[in-house]
């Protein structure tokens, strides 16, 4: 008769599982609280203490830590191991249902004491998981109540398959690894290592270049690319994913309906409007040459009007919170255009990682000017007009997503020229002016960092810029202010920098 040992803190689904095992002829062994619940519900059970002949001791600290239990779990399917067990009066244990004391939930409570934390470090449960997982060629482990129904179904069909036992063993080792890591982090305090667990989501054809291998990993098992769902088109490439991430982060940072077009991880057009179709037209007009073959992100559900606004522009991918049926029908004709539907328009993640030689850099994500930032300060003789204020705030936000030294020219809540990624700021101003052409007349300018010299302001004034916003803080701020005043330009200082290297 097969035997199962049950020792669970979370008793979700336990009674149904135990009844299912009992109906299949299993003998149930359980520790204190678990056994009590089973008896109260008229389910036959043997207490661990009775099975081992050794009582629970030390106020319940030692319950299942006994050779009768772990010998029964770790014994192999050999005549020698079985004979040794029988000689000692023990038998195989074929299934373990176990879950652990809630350590992480305990230490997350305000005012938790070290004593409380220590008492919620599970020992016996972790040992049961590891023993069952190690011997998964014979033993079935259930450390997650959601696995009970599937295990019962396989037992009813003749037995738990090898693939399932291995999958459950892997889940068990993952569970104990995370549990021990949480304990280490709590006891280490500020010196705790930072751990990231990521799951392989997609083996990519190659990385940035064909000779580089690449894989997409997700923080949640089963997640799609960027947490979204590919609705159409072939698999996303490494560069597609980089561009989509850059475009999506920018698009969802705006409150009004907005569209961002990205090429080679750099925005070439950003615009906000009353409708996505208008926003797309504004973003495209910023740099229609670079937009060819780019990716498009929208922070609203894409509708037919927006799809029609794209005309015959070749677009690699579109990412959005959703697509209307009419939009899907139109886009289905573009076989090479990938569609990525995101679960929400939330701004995430909270942290960013970049690999460096023999290490990793981690920083908080830049979500814009932090709360409590002082009000913007007008430092020029002339204050911005209401229209300039609107465009300055738009340009300032757009500037966050351009590689430093970032310069954005904007007018009517749309970029008209973008320059970034150059070693010096004045070259970025010249690039933005070149791309804007005549559209720079009457536009505003945002700079992600201060102007080290007045030359950037002077070049912008020559291009027709009428107002500018930047963090300030240069030892030569007075020279840049003087250059703005000489050109009749309004200048605003934010006190916040938004470098994106």
ABEGO torsion letter per residue (X at the ends): XBBBBBBBABABGAAAAAAAAAAAGBBBBBBBAAAAAAAAAGBBBBBAAAAAGBBBBGGGABAABBAAAAAAAABBBBAAAAAAAAAAGBBBBABBBBBBBBAAAAAABBGBBAAAAAAABBAAAAAAAAAAAAAAAABBBBABAAAAAAAAAAAAAGEBBAAAAAAAAAAAAAAAAAAAAAAAAAAAEAABBBBBBBBBABBBABBABAABBBBBBBABBGBBBGGBBBABEBBBBAAAAAAAAAAAAAAAABABBBBBBBBGGBBABBBBBABAAAAAAAAAAABAAAABGBBBBBABBBBAAAAAAAEABBBABBBBAEBBAAAAAAAAABAABBBBBBABABBOBABBBBBBBGBBBBBBBBAEBBBGBBBBBBABABBBBAAAAAAAAAAAAAAAABBOBBBBBBBGGBBABBBBGBABAAAAAAAAAAAAEAAABGBBBBBABBBABAAAAAAAAAAGBABBBBAEGBAAAAAAAAAAAAAGBBBBBAGBBBBBX
